[in-house]
Amino acid sequence: MAATAAEQGATLLNYAPVTGIAKDAQGFASGVRAFDQESGEEFEARAKVVVNATGAWTDFLRREADPGVTPMIAPSQGIHLVFPRSFLPGDSAIMVPHTSDGRRDVRDSLAWPL
């Protein structure tokens, strides 16, 4: 995807987490503010379209654009284990949504990675 974007003229950034949404005079998203982890400088990147592809951090960026927005993500964390079919026959999966060992929900520890 990155290679195709570059071929189409996109500017690609790495080690530059978004720190906020840039807005135009009407209050619409017009780009992002980002932090260059290599130079230590914050900068603004203008864009015709801003795509929020932040995964578990989606609501953090949505709140930056509109502080009153209703959260839509209930992030969680976990692992995937693969067992031999002799242990777990069939086409089903097992999900253990709560643990008894006191692990925190990922929502308690999400923060912008600066």
Backbone bond lengths (Angstrom), bond angles and torsions (degrees), N, CA, C in turn:
res aa  C-N    CA-C-N  psi(-1)  N-CA   C-N-CA  omega(-1)  CA-C   N-CA-C  phi
1 M - - - 1.433 - - 1.526 110.45 -
2 A 1.326 116.17 -42.37 1.457 120.10 -180.00 1.524 110.86 -63.43
3 A 1.328 117.36 -42.33 1.460 120.82 179.63 1.529 110.76 -62.16
4 T 1.324 116.88 -43.13 1.466 120.62 178.49 1.523 110.49 -64.19
5 A 1.321 117.22 -41.74 1.468 120.46 178.28 1.523 110.33 -60.58
6 A 1.323 117.29 -44.29 1.470 120.87 179.01 1.522 110.93 -63.08
7 E 1.339 116.90 -41.24 1.466 120.63 177.70 1.524 111.67 -60.65
8 Q 1.326 116.29 -30.97 1.462 121.29 -179.30 1.532 112.58 -88.40
9 G 1.343 117.21 5.21 1.459 120.68 175.05 1.513 115.52 99.20
10 A 1.320 118.06 7.70 1.465 120.54 -179.98 1.526 110.03 -72.57
11 T 1.313 115.07 150.50 1.457 121.21 171.57 1.516 106.98 -96.04
12 L 1.322 117.09 126.01 1.458 121.61 -177.54 1.522 109.68 -104.51
13 L 1.313 116.38 137.58 1.458 121.82 179.71 1.511 109.59 -124.77
14 N 1.312 116.06 145.43 1.446 122.06 175.04 1.525 106.91 -133.30
15 Y 1.302 117.43 151.60 1.471 121.95 -177.47 1.525 110.80 56.80
16 A 1.330 115.67 41.69 1.462 120.65 -179.99 1.527 109.29 -141.84
17 P 1.350 117.94 73.93 1.471 119.50 -178.63 1.526 111.75 -64.99
18 V 1.321 114.96 143.78 1.467 121.36 176.89 1.522 108.82 -71.30
19 T 1.329 115.81 133.64 1.463 121.04 178.78 1.518 112.10 -110.24
20 G 1.336 117.91 -10.21 1.457 120.43 179.12 1.516 111.50 -178.90
21 I 1.311 114.74 173.31 1.459 122.76 179.49 1.522 108.52 -101.97
22 A 1.326 117.35 131.01 1.464 122.03 172.16 1.527 106.99 -86.04
23 K 1.334 116.66 139.36 1.461 120.15 -178.14 1.524 110.25 -125.66
24 D 1.345 114.85 150.11 1.461 119.77 177.04 1.531 109.78 -85.58
25 A 1.324 116.96 -175.64 1.467 121.91 -176.30 1.531 112.35 -61.96
26 Q 1.328 117.96 -25.96 1.468 121.79 178.78 1.524 112.40 -89.00
27 G 1.322 117.93 -1.17 1.460 121.39 178.87 1.516 114.77 89.08
28 F 1.337 117.77 8.65 1.456 121.48 179.32 1.530 109.96 -88.04
29 A 1.319 116.24 149.27 1.466 120.83 177.88 1.521 109.43 -60.64
30 S 1.330 115.71 127.74 1.462 120.87 -179.74 1.524 111.63 -124.96
31 G 1.324 116.66 6.76 1.453 121.38 -179.25 1.513 109.36 156.98
32 V 1.319 115.88 -161.50 1.459 120.97 -179.92 1.523 110.30 -137.38
33 R 1.332 114.62 155.90 1.457 121.57 166.92 1.521 105.33 -98.31
34 A 1.317 116.56 138.67 1.462 120.49 -177.23 1.519 109.68 -140.88
35 F 1.324 114.73 161.35 1.462 122.26 -179.29 1.516 108.71 -114.99
36 D 1.334 116.33 118.71 1.466 121.30 177.86 1.519 108.19 -81.40
37 Q 1.317 116.42 106.27 1.465 120.83 -176.28 1.525 112.62 -69.13
38 E 1.317 117.45 -18.91 1.464 119.25 178.43 1.528 111.82 -81.25
39 S 1.350 117.78 -41.51 1.468 120.42 -178.57 1.522 112.40 -94.85
40 G 1.346 116.63 -19.38 1.461 120.34 -176.81 1.518 113.57 81.44
41 E 1.325 117.66 10.49 1.467 121.69 -178.01 1.524 111.68 -103.24
42 E 1.338 114.99 145.57 1.458 120.46 172.25 1.526 107.16 -93.53
43 F 1.331 116.40 144.22 1.460 120.17 -179.91 1.514 109.54 -144.41
44 E 1.326 116.11 167.58 1.459 121.59 177.59 1.521 108.21 -116.19
45 A 1.318 116.31 131.49 1.466 122.38 177.22 1.522 107.86 -114.28
46 R 1.315 117.25 117.10 1.463 122.39 179.23 1.522 110.00 -80.81
47 A 1.325 116.20 149.75 1.463 120.54 -179.75 1.522 109.98 -153.04
48 K 1.329 116.37 150.72 1.467 121.21 173.98 1.519 109.49 -74.98
49 V 1.348 116.07 -31.45 1.458 122.09 -178.57 1.521 108.11 -135.60
50 V 1.332 116.53 135.80 1.460 121.77 175.35 1.519 107.24 -114.67
51 V 1.324 116.62 121.84 1.461 122.26 -179.95 1.517 108.35 -108.42
52 N 1.314 116.28 124.58 1.466 121.45 177.86 1.522 107.59 -90.18
53 A 1.335 116.37 98.87 1.467 122.18 179.61 1.525 108.57 -118.41
54 T 1.329 115.51 48.79 1.463 121.02 -171.71 1.518 114.30 -96.47
55 G 1.318 117.65 4.87 1.460 120.20 176.07 1.524 112.34 61.00
56 A 1.325 115.76 -123.74 1.469 120.69 -176.25 1.528 112.59 -63.45
57 W 1.347 117.63 -17.50 1.469 121.45 -179.09 1.524 111.98 -94.85
58 T 1.329 117.76 9.64 1.457 122.13 -176.39 1.523 112.80 -51.95
59 D 1.329 117.63 -48.26 1.465 119.78 -176.71 1.519 112.65 -67.97
60 F 1.333 117.99 -28.79 1.466 119.27 176.46 1.521 110.03 -62.37
61 L 1.324 117.49 -44.71 1.458 121.15 179.66 1.518 111.11 -71.88
62 R 1.318 118.05 -37.18 1.469 120.98 176.70 1.525 110.26 -61.28
63 R 1.340 118.00 -41.23 1.467 121.24 178.35 1.527 111.69 -66.44
64 E 1.321 116.79 -30.97 1.463 120.37 175.99 1.525 109.90 -63.81
65 A 1.331 116.45 -40.01 1.460 121.11 179.54 1.527 111.64 -75.12
66 D 1.331 117.61 -36.03 1.466 122.98 -178.42 1.521 108.53 -148.43
67 P 1.347 117.94 98.05 1.469 120.95 -175.33 1.527 114.81 -56.82
68 G 1.331 118.46 -23.18 1.460 121.06 -178.19 1.509 114.93 -91.83
69 V 1.327 118.20 5.44 1.453 121.21 -175.79 1.537 110.70 -66.75
70 T 1.315 115.27 143.86 1.463 121.34 177.57 1.531 109.19 -79.52
71 P 1.337 118.68 128.84 1.468 120.54 179.13 1.532 111.54 -57.78
72 M 1.330 116.07 143.47 1.462 120.30 -179.99 1.526 112.28 -122.71
73 I 1.326 117.67 -5.19 1.460 121.59 -177.54 1.527 109.81 -113.68
74 A 1.305 116.42 135.22 1.459 122.03 172.44 1.525 106.06 -117.26
75 P 1.354 116.14 81.28 1.461 118.37 -174.20 1.521 112.90 -65.45
76 S 1.283 114.99 152.74 1.451 121.68 176.15 1.521 107.48 -146.10
77 Q 1.285 115.75 169.46 1.453 118.85 176.27 1.510 108.54 -134.09
78 G 1.283 115.51 160.52 1.460 118.50 -179.60 1.505 110.22 -179.03
79 I 1.282 114.30 -166.97 1.460 120.97 178.68 1.518 108.18 -134.41
80 H 1.293 115.53 163.20 1.453 121.66 174.14 1.525 107.80 -113.04
81 L 1.293 115.53 130.48 1.460 121.15 176.14 1.521 108.37 -116.91
82 V 1.305 116.33 138.93 1.460 121.11 178.45 1.522 107.55 -113.59
83 F 1.323 115.18 124.27 1.460 121.41 -178.84 1.523 109.88 -113.06
84 P 1.319 116.93 154.47 1.460 119.02 174.38 1.533 109.64 -65.88
85 R 1.291 115.50 148.64 1.466 120.67 -178.05 1.528 111.45 -58.13
86 S 1.330 118.22 -26.13 1.465 120.57 178.53 1.535 111.09 -66.33
87 F 1.326 117.61 -26.40 1.462 121.22 178.85 1.527 110.99 -83.24
88 L 1.320 116.61 -39.50 1.463 121.64 -176.80 1.521 109.06 -133.12
89 P 1.338 117.78 79.46 1.463 120.18 -177.81 1.530 111.08 -69.96
90 G 1.318 115.78 156.98 1.456 120.58 177.82 1.523 111.82 99.28
91 D 1.320 115.11 -173.37 1.463 121.42 -177.52 1.525 111.20 -111.38
92 S 1.312 117.15 31.23 1.465 121.24 -177.25 1.524 110.79 -103.92
93 A 1.308 114.66 166.25 1.465 121.33 176.32 1.521 107.82 -126.31
94 I 1.309 116.10 162.08 1.459 121.97 176.58 1.523 108.13 -115.69
95 M 1.323 116.11 134.33 1.459 120.42 175.34 1.517 107.90 -126.75
96 V 1.315 116.93 130.35 1.464 121.99 177.68 1.521 106.34 -112.31
97 P 1.339 118.78 97.30 1.464 120.76 -171.55 1.529 115.17 -75.79
98 H 1.309 118.95 -20.24 1.467 121.72 -178.94 1.522 108.80 -130.31
99 T 1.303 114.89 148.18 1.455 118.75 177.71 1.518 109.16 -117.85
100 S 1.307 115.73 154.10 1.463 119.95 179.63 1.521 112.21 -96.89
101 D 1.361 117.15 1.29 1.457 119.18 -175.92 1.532 113.55 -96.40
102 G 1.332 117.31 10.21 1.458 120.40 172.74 1.514 115.95 82.45
103 R 1.331 118.20 12.04 1.465 118.69 177.33 1.513 109.58 -63.09
104 R 1.332 115.43 143.18 1.458 120.64 -179.20 1.514 111.14 -81.35
105 D 1.310 115.37 154.72 1.447 122.41 172.04 1.522 107.52 -70.22
106 V 1.330 117.53 142.86 1.459 121.30 -178.81 1.529 111.49 -58.42
107 R 1.327 118.89 -26.04 1.469 120.69 179.48 1.517 111.98 -62.80
108 D 1.329 118.27 -21.90 1.460 121.05 178.92 1.518 112.29 -76.58
109 S 1.332 118.07 -14.18 1.451 119.64 -174.10 1.514 114.09 -124.34
110 L 1.331 119.08 5.18 1.467 120.66 -179.77 1.504 110.76 -71.57
111 A 1.306 116.42 135.90 1.468 122.42 176.18 1.520 107.36 -157.89
112 W 1.325 116.02 158.36 1.468 119.72 177.24 1.513 108.79 -65.74
113 P 1.304 118.54 130.73 1.463 122.10 -176.62 1.525 112.53 -80.29
114 L 1.313 118.21 78.73 1.472 120.61 179.02 1.500 111.04 -97.95
